[in-house]
Amino acid sequence: MWSDTTRIGPQLFTGRSYMAKKAKIAQNLFFLLGALALGFMIYKTGIDNILHDIRQTGWWFVLIIGLWVPVYLLNTYSFYIILQDGSEETKNIGFLRLFKLVISGFAINYITPFGLMGGEPYKIIELQSTLGIQRATSSVLLSTMMHFVSHFIFWMVSIPLLLFLVPVLSDVVELGMIVSAATSFFLLVWAYRVYTRGGVDRAMMLGGRLPFIGKSLRAYRRNNQEKIDQMDSLIADLYRNRKKDFVLSLSLEIFTRFFLCLEVIVMMQAVGHPITLGQSVLIESIQSLIGNILFFMPMQMGSREGGIVIVFGILSLPLSYGVFVSLCKRIREIFWTLVGILLIKVKK
């Protein structure tokens, strides 16, 4: 027995050291990428524009930036609920550690092309030493799915609201509403399938048909089918066996979407042009919809601004205020991206 322990112990220690080394390399790469992207973001926004907007907004900017503290806390609690599956591994994940990962993950997602190319892998890498790769991957994917589904529901709610606030719509806007409603509905159906059956194996199978990476994905699926099945089982477990946790986690994400609408209300209040909650919901909904359609653009350069200008035109609000709101959002994003990038280097 003693001899078995002496053989296994060094192997286990070496494995953990190797994982820690990979996590450290990934941290440094994400930090470097974030620093470069943040500098580019500030350059494109313009320091003069940033300072002018801050002076114009005044102390309201403290509230605008501060609103995102409860947003990140709610996102973290939603993630925390998903992780609490009763296993020994998840008991070692503290709330503050998740809070750090959520802020840094959103910052990395924001600065990388295709949105999820950075933040989700970063969270998986950070959690795999504690949870193992299967549990870390399934938990992060579930958290991401909650975030997606809350967006789909948010968009579907805003469609009838648009009809109520703007009775007369152009043909283009009506067509966009129909397409958005149909797309959101089919995405919700797809999400339900993932929640009930998992989706890793299906994603790997579809990815195997892609050029360049298809061959590698097929080989990985062939050699790791048991691990893939385990991840799918962990994903489906939340909906099948922990429905209260599922409902609570999703409800927190949906509430967060509506809570975020306060940001536009505060911004418009800062320039003396108050708007209603319904108008702010439409502004947030349409600009996020356009931003997600153009998900391949890093930092959503141009897509968010375009979405805000479009919805301000639909609501007959002065377009100059739309430019102001988009710039305020950009400055707030710069602040929280900086915080998220710095948190990557925080070990505890």
Contacts in CASP RR format, 6 or more apart in sequence:
PFRMAT RR
TARGET T0000
AUTHOR 0000-0000-0000
METHOD contacts of the structure
MODEL  1
MWSDTTRIGPQLFTGRSYMAKKAKIAQNLFFLLGALALGFMIYKTGIDNI
LHDIRQTGWWFVLIIGLWVPVYLLNTYSFYIILQDGSEETKNIGFLRLFK
LVISGFAINYITPFGLMGGEPYKIIELQSTLGIQRATSSVLLSTMMHFVS
HFIFWMVSIPLLLFLVPVLSDVVELGMIVSAATSFFLLVWAYRVYTRGGV
DRAMMLGGRLPFIGKSLRAYRRNNQEKIDQMDSLIADLYRNRKKDFVLSL
SLEIFTRFFLCLEVIVMMQAVGHPITLGQSVLIESIQSLIGNILFFMPMQ
MGSREGGIVIVFGILSLPLSYGVFVSLCKRIREIFWTLVGILLIKVKK
16 129 0 8 1.000
19 128 0 8 1.000
19 129 0 8 1.000
20 129 0 8 1.000
22 125 0 8 1.000
23 125 0 8 1.000
23 126 0 8 1.000
23 128 0 8 1.000
23 129 0 8 1.000
26 121 0 8 1.000
26 122 0 8 1.000
26 125 0 8 1.000
27 344 0 8 1.000
27 345 0 8 1.000
30 104 0 8 1.000
30 108 0 8 1.000
30 118 0 8 1.000
30 119 0 8 1.000
30 122 0 8 1.000
30 341 0 8 1.000
30 344 0 8 1.000
31 341 0 8 1.000
31 344 0 8 1.000
31 345 0 8 1.000
33 108 0 8 1.000
33 111 0 8 1.000
33 112 0 8 1.000
34 107 0 8 1.000
34 108 0 8 1.000
34 111 0 8 1.000
34 337 0 8 1.000
34 341 0 8 1.000
35 341 0 8 1.000
37 111 0 8 1.000
37 112 0 8 1.000
37 298 0 8 1.000
37 299 0 8 1.000
37 337 0 8 1.000
38 111 0 8 1.000
38 334 0 8 1.000
38 337 0 8 1.000
38 338 0 8 1.000
38 341 0 8 1.000
40 299 0 8 1.000
41 111 0 8 1.000
41 299 0 8 1.000
41 330 0 8 1.000
41 333 0 8 1.000
41 334 0 8 1.000
41 337 0 8 1.000
42 50 0 8 1.000
42 334 0 8 1.000
44 301 0 8 1.000
45 327 0 8 1.000
45 330 0 8 1.000
45 331 0 8 1.000
45 334 0 8 1.000
49 327 0 8 1.000
50 327 0 8 1.000
50 331 0 8 1.000
50 334 0 8 1.000
53 324 0 8 1.000
53 327 0 8 1.000
53 328 0 8 1.000
53 331 0 8 1.000
54 61 0 8 1.000
54 331 0 8 1.000
56 270 0 8 1.000
56 271 0 8 1.000
56 324 0 8 1.000
57 64 0 8 1.000
57 267 0 8 1.000
57 270 0 8 1.000
57 271 0 8 1.000
57 328 0 8 1.000
58 270 0 8 1.000
60 266 0 8 1.000
60 267 0 8 1.000
60 269 0 8 1.000
60 270 0 8 1.000
61 270 0 8 1.000
61 328 0 8 1.000
61 331 0 8 1.000
61 332 0 8 1.000
63 266 0 8 1.000
64 263 0 8 1.000
64 266 0 8 1.000
64 267 0 8 1.000
64 270 0 8 1.000
64 328 0 8 1.000
64 332 0 8 1.000
65 332 0 8 1.000
65 335 0 8 1.000
65 336 0 8 1.000
67 259 0 8 1.000
67 260 0 8 1.000
67 262 0 8 1.000
67 263 0 8 1.000
67 266 0 8 1.000
68 332 0 8 1.000
68 336 0 8 1.000
70 259 0 8 1.000
71 256 0 8 1.000
71 259 0 8 1.000
71 260 0 8 1.000
72 99 0 8 1.000
72 102 0 8 1.000
72 103 0 8 1.000
72 106 0 8 1.000
73 99 0 8 1.000
74 252 0 8 1.000
74 253 0 8 1.000
74 255 0 8 1.000
74 256 0 8 1.000
74 259 0 8 1.000
75 102 0 8 1.000
75 106 0 8 1.000
75 147 0 8 1.000
75 252 0 8 1.000
75 253 0 8 1.000
75 256 0 8 1.000
76 95 0 8 1.000
76 98 0 8 1.000
76 99 0 8 1.000
76 102 0 8 1.000
77 95 0 8 1.000
77 252 0 8 1.000
78 143 0 8 1.000
78 146 0 8 1.000
78 248 0 8 1.000
78 249 0 8 1.000
78 250 0 8 1.000
78 252 0 8 1.000
78 253 0 8 1.000
78 256 0 8 1.000
79 98 0 8 1.000
79 102 0 8 1.000
79 139 0 8 1.000
79 143 0 8 1.000
79 249 0 8 1.000
80 93 0 8 1.000
80 94 0 8 1.000
80 95 0 8 1.000
80 98 0 8 1.000
81 245 0 8 1.000
81 248 0 8 1.000
81 249 0 8 1.000
81 252 0 8 1.000
82 139 0 8 1.000
82 142 0 8 1.000
82 143 0 8 1.000
82 146 0 8 1.000
82 238 0 8 1.000
82 245 0 8 1.000
82 249 0 8 1.000
83 90 0 8 1.000
83 93 0 8 1.000
83 98 0 8 1.000
83 131 0 8 1.000
83 139 0 8 1.000
84 90 0 8 1.000
84 245 0 8 1.000
85 234 0 8 1.000
85 237 0 8 1.000
85 238 0 8 1.000
85 242 0 8 1.000
87 135 0 8 1.000
89 130 0 8 1.000
89 131 0 8 1.000
89 132 0 8 1.000
89 135 0 8 1.000
90 131 0 8 1.000
90 135 0 8 1.000
92 130 0 8 1.000
93 127 0 8 1.000
93 130 0 8 1.000
93 131 0 8 1.000
97 348 0 8 1.000
100 343 0 8 1.000
100 346 0 8 1.000
101 122 0 8 1.000
101 123 0 8 1.000
101 126 0 8 1.000
101 127 0 8 1.000
103 336 0 8 1.000
103 339 0 8 1.000
103 340 0 8 1.000
103 343 0 8 1.000
104 119 0 8 1.000
104 122 0 8 1.000
104 340 0 8 1.000
104 341 0 8 1.000
104 343 0 8 1.000
104 344 0 8 1.000
105 118 0 8 1.000
105 119 0 8 1.000
105 120 0 8 1.000
105 122 0 8 1.000
105 123 0 8 1.000
105 340 0 8 1.000
106 119 0 8 1.000
106 336 0 8 1.000
106 340 0 8 1.000
107 336 0 8 1.000
107 337 0 8 1.000
107 339 0 8 1.000
107 340 0 8 1.000
107 341 0 8 1.000
107 343 0 8 1.000
108 118 0 8 1.000
108 119 0 8 1.000
108 122 0 8 1.000
108 341 0 8 1.000
108 344 0 8 1.000
109 115 0 8 1.000
109 116 0 8 1.000
109 117 0 8 1.000
109 118 0 8 1.000
109 119 0 8 1.000
109 120 0 8 1.000
110 299 0 8 1.000
110 300 0 8 1.000
110 333 0 8 1.000
110 337 0 8 1.000
111 298 0 8 1.000
111 299 0 8 1.000
111 337 0 8 1.000
112 118 0 8 1.000
112 119 0 8 1.000
112 298 0 8 1.000
113 296 0 8 1.000
113 297 0 8 1.000
113 298 0 8 1.000
114 295 0 8 1.000
114 296 0 8 1.000
115 295 0 8 1.000
115 298 0 8 1.000
116 144 0 8 1.000
120 140 0 8 1.000
120 141 0 8 1.000
120 144 0 8 1.000
122 344 0 8 1.000
123 136 0 8 1.000
123 140 0 8 1.000
124 133 0 8 1.000
124 136 0 8 1.000
124 137 0 8 1.000
124 140 0 8 1.000
127 136 0 8 1.000
127 139 0 8 1.000
127 140 0 8 1.000
128 136 0 8 1.000
128 137 0 8 1.000
130 136 0 8 1.000
131 139 0 8 1.000
133 227 0 8 1.000
134 227 0 8 1.000
134 230 0 8 1.000
134 231 0 8 1.000
134 234 0 8 1.000
135 234 0 8 1.000
137 200 0 8 1.000
137 231 0 8 1.000
138 200 0 8 1.000
138 231 0 8 1.000
138 232 0 8 1.000
138 234 0 8 1.000
138 235 0 8 1.000
139 234 0 8 1.000
141 200 0 8 1.000
141 231 0 8 1.000
141 235 0 8 1.000
142 235 0 8 1.000
142 238 0 8 1.000
145 191 0 8 1.000
145 194 0 8 1.000
145 195 0 8 1.000
146 249 0 8 1.000
146 250 0 8 1.000
146 253 0 8 1.000
147 253 0 8 1.000
148 187 0 8 1.000
148 191 0 8 1.000
149 188 0 8 1.000
149 191 0 8 1.000
149 250 0 8 1.000
149 253 0 8 1.000
150 250 0 8 1.000
150 253 0 8 1.000
150 254 0 8 1.000
150 256 0 8 1.000
150 257 0 8 1.000
151 257 0 8 1.000
151 288 0 8 1.000
151 292 0 8 1.000
152 184 0 8 1.000
152 187 0 8 1.000
152 188 0 8 1.000
152 191 0 8 1.000
153 184 0 8 1.000
153 188 0 8 1.000
153 254 0 8 1.000
153 257 0 8 1.000
154 254 0 8 1.000
154 257 0 8 1.000
154 258 0 8 1.000
154 284 0 8 1.000
154 285 0 8 1.000
154 288 0 8 1.000
155 180 0 8 1.000
155 184 0 8 1.000
155 285 0 8 1.000
155 288 0 8 1.000
155 289 0 8 1.000
156 181 0 8 1.000
156 184 0 8 1.000
156 185 0 8 1.000
156 188 0 8 1.000
157 281 0 8 1.000
157 285 0 8 1.000
158 281 0 8 1.000
158 282 0 8 1.000
158 285 0 8 1.000
158 286 0 8 1.000
159 177 0 8 1.000
159 180 0 8 1.000
159 181 0 8 1.000
161 278 0 8 1.000
161 281 0 8 1.000
161 282 0 8 1.000
162 169 0 8 1.000
162 173 0 8 1.000
162 177 0 8 1.000
162 282 0 8 1.000
162 314 0 8 1.000
163 169 0 8 1.000
163 177 0 8 1.000
165 278 0 8 1.000
165 279 0 8 1.000
165 282 0 8 1.000
165 315 0 8 1.000
166 314 0 8 1.000
166 315 0 8 1.000
169 177 0 8 1.000
169 314 0 8 1.000
173 314 0 8 1.000
180 289 0 8 1.000
193 199 0 8 1.000
194 235 0 8 1.000
195 235 0 8 1.000
195 236 0 8 1.000
195 238 0 8 1.000
195 239 0 8 1.000
195 246 0 8 1.000
196 236 0 8 1.000
196 239 0 8 1.000
196 240 0 8 1.000
197 232 0 8 1.000
197 236 0 8 1.000
198 231 0 8 1.000
198 232 0 8 1.000
198 233 0 8 1.000
198 235 0 8 1.000
198 236 0 8 1.000
199 232 0 8 1.000
199 235 0 8 1.000
200 228 0 8 1.000
200 231 0 8 1.000
200 232 0 8 1.000
200 235 0 8 1.000
201 221 0 8 1.000
201 225 0 8 1.000
201 228 0 8 1.000
201 229 0 8 1.000
201 232 0 8 1.000
204 217 0 8 1.000
204 220 0 8 1.000
204 221 0 8 1.000
204 228 0 8 1.000
205 221 0 8 1.000
207 213 0 8 1.000
207 214 0 8 1.000
207 217 0 8 1.000
208 214 0 8 1.000
208 215 0 8 1.000
208 217 0 8 1.000
208 218 0 8 1.000
208 221 0 8 1.000
210 217 0 8 1.000
221 228 0 8 1.000
238 245 0 8 1.000
238 246 0 8 1.000
238 249 0 8 1.000
239 246 0 8 1.000
257 284 0 8 1.000
258 281 0 8 1.000
260 284 0 8 1.000
261 277 0 8 1.000
261 278 0 8 1.000
261 280 0 8 1.000
261 281 0 8 1.000
261 283 0 8 1.000
261 284 0 8 1.000
262 280 0 8 1.000
263 280 0 8 1.000
263 284 0 8 1.000
263 329 0 8 1.000
263 332 0 8 1.000
264 275 0 8 1.000
264 280 0 8 1.000
264 283 0 8 1.000
264 284 0 8 1.000
264 325 0 8 1.000
265 274 0 8 1.000
265 275 0 8 1.000
265 277 0 8 1.000
265 280 0 8 1.000
267 324 0 8 1.000
267 325 0 8 1.000
267 328 0 8 1.000
267 329 0 8 1.000
268 274 0 8 1.000
268 275 0 8 1.000
268 280 0 8 1.000
268 321 0 8 1.000
268 325 0 8 1.000
270 328 0 8 1.000
271 321 0 8 1.000
271 324 0 8 1.000
273 317 0 8 1.000
273 318 0 8 1.000
273 321 0 8 1.000
275 283 0 8 1.000
275 317 0 8 1.000
279 315 0 8 1.000
279 317 0 8 1.000
282 311 0 8 1.000
282 314 0 8 1.000
282 315 0 8 1.000
283 308 0 8 1.000
283 311 0 8 1.000
283 312 0 8 1.000
283 315 0 8 1.000
283 325 0 8 1.000
286 307 0 8 1.000
286 310 0 8 1.000
286 311 0 8 1.000
286 314 0 8 1.000
287 304 0 8 1.000
287 306 0 8 1.000
287 307 0 8 1.000
287 308 0 8 1.000
287 311 0 8 1.000
290 303 0 8 1.000
290 304 0 8 1.000
290 306 0 8 1.000
290 307 0 8 1.000
290 310 0 8 1.000
291 297 0 8 1.000
291 300 0 8 1.000
291 303 0 8 1.000
291 304 0 8 1.000
291 307 0 8 1.000
293 303 0 8 1.000
294 300 0 8 1.000
294 303 0 8 1.000
297 303 0 8 1.000
299 333 0 8 1.000
304 326 0 8 1.000
304 329 0 8 1.000
304 330 0 8 1.000
305 323 0 8 1.000
305 326 0 8 1.000
306 326 0 8 1.000
308 322 0 8 1.000
308 325 0 8 1.000
308 326 0 8 1.000
308 329 0 8 1.000
309 319 0 8 1.000
309 322 0 8 1.000
309 323 0 8 1.000
309 326 0 8 1.000
312 318 0 8 1.000
312 319 0 8 1.000
312 321 0 8 1.000
312 322 0 8 1.000
312 325 0 8 1.000
313 319 0 8 1.000
END
